[in-house]
Amino acid sequence: NVCTDDFCDLVTQTCAFLELNSSCDDGNACTTNDFCTARVCVGGDPAGGCGACSGAATIPDAGGSFVGTTSGGSSLAASGGVTSASPERVYAWTPLSSGTAVIDTCATPTDHDTVVSLRQGDCASGGEVACNDNTTGCGPGEVGSQISVSVVGGQTYFIVVDGANGE
C-alpha cells in the first residue's frame, strides 16, 4: 500500500502499518495532486480537460474529512439550488456498511456558497438521493450545506460539492 509504511515487528512477531500523509498516485489520469488520507490514496483536483465525473476522487469507505476546491467547468446540476453556472467537485464513495451518513461543507472557514447533493448509480445520470443549499448554523454566513441520508453498504454514491449562484 503506497499510503502505509509496512514493517515487521520482530519483538511481537506481527506486521505493522504506519499511516503516511504524503503524495501518491490514485491511478486516475483525471486527478492531480493526489494525497494519502486514512491509508488510502485520494484523488486531488480534476486535471485540465477532464469532466467532474471522470475526475471524481475515490474516498475511503469509512469516509472522513476532505479539503478541495470546486474548479473547472460546470456539468452537473443539483435540484437544491442554482448550480448551472458554478463548477463542482465530485467524490466517489462506497460505504462499507449501511447506516446514516452526514455530508456537509460546514467546516470553518466555509465562506464559499455551496450546494451538496448525493447521487447513486452513475455519476452523470444517476438518481439524486438528497440535496441541500445552505443549512442554518453551517459555516460563517450560513453558506455551508448539509445532508443526512441513509446509505446502503457496498453501493457506490457520488457526493457532488457544487458552487451556488455562479460561485
Buried (B, 14 or more C-beta within 10 A) or exposed (E): EBBBEEEEEEEEEEEEEEBBEEEBEBEBEBBBEBBBBBBBBBBBBBBEEBBBBBBBBBBBBEBEEBEBEBBBEBBBBBEBBBBEEBBBBBBBBBBEEEEEBEBBBBEEEBEBBBBBBBBBEEBBEBEBBBBBBBBEEBBEEBBBBBBEBEBEEEEBBBBBBBBBEEB
